[in-house]
Amino acid sequence: MDATAQTVSCLLCILCSKPKKLLTAVEMHIAMNVLFNNQLLYVIDYPGFDALEILDKRNGRMGLLRGATAYRIRGEFSQFLAEDHDQDEFEDFMDIYEAVLNQPVSLH
């Protein structure tokens, strides 16, 4: 079987609030976009679900935001990341969002 035809389980089933759905590798690729990735932060956009996932690598916490909140924070991140910042400025910016990063990251 071709790799693109193989189905894989995905966290996107959490976003769509439906019974667990299997997506092909091609569908997963289309369904998510990495907006930012560095040693401190990982931001993934799920445009088909109007959702944004933020992973703070400093403390192993993440948050999944949807709707108007995702839209607002997506804009704030885009505006902030359009300019160069040192690590202290970057960490200060991330600290603003600490309250929404309420899920521990775990490997599975």
C-alpha positions, 0 to 999 in steps of 0.5 A: 500500500502506498504511504499516502494511502495509509491511514493514521490516527490524528489529534485532529479528531479532538478538534472536530468533536466527532468520533475518532477519525482516521486521516490519510497522510495527505489529508493530515499534511493539508490539515495543519501548518507549522507557523513557527518553530524554534527552541522555545516555541512551536505553533501549529495552525489548523485552518480547516478547524479554525484552531491554533495549537501553541506548545511552550518548549520551556516548560512542556505545556501546550494549549489548543485554541479555537474560534475568535481566541485562535484568530486573535492570538494568531494575529498577535503572534504574526505581528510579534514575529514579524520583527526580530526580538532577543530571547528575553523579549521573546520569553516575556511575550510567551509569559503573557499566554501562560494561562492558556497553555494548560495541558502538559505535553506527553509522548505517546 
